[in-house]
Amino acid sequence: MERNGLGQDQRFYSIMIHRLYGKGRIQGALCFFNAMALKGMVPEPRRKILVYDMNIKLKESRQKRGN
């Protein structure tokens, strides 16, 4: 697909991040965010806020499993 110039754009990544987050798949959403950043795409400020929130929730869930 990318050979034809039809690769994923920032909108695609944003949709996937929000979709995965909405389904509770925080790690998957963070993977998409990281992939977007690796491709040099600059996230919108609200996406940074969402990622910050996801990291907090992930940390809390790991702490609950540890106790």
Secondary structure as the mmCIF struct_conf table of DSSP 4:
data_model
#
loop_
_struct_conf.conf_type_id
_struct_conf.id
_struct_conf.beg_label_comp_id
_struct_conf.beg_label_asym_id
_struct_conf.beg_label_seq_id
_struct_conf.end_label_comp_id
_struct_conf.end_label_asym_id
_struct_conf.end_label_seq_id
HELX_RH_3T_P HELX_RH_3T_P1 GLU A 2 ASN A 4
TURN_TY1_P TURN_TY1_P1 GLY A 5 GLY A 5
HELX_RH_AL_P HELX_RH_AL_P1 GLN A 10 GLY A 22
TURN_TY1_P TURN_TY1_P2 LYS A 23 GLY A 24
HELX_RH_AL_P HELX_RH_AL_P2 ILE A 26 LEU A 38
TURN_TY1_P TURN_TY1_P3 LYS A 39 GLY A 40
HELX_LH_PP_P HELX_LH_PP_P1 MET A 41 GLU A 44
HELX_RH_AL_P HELX_RH_AL_P3 PRO A 45 GLY A 66
#
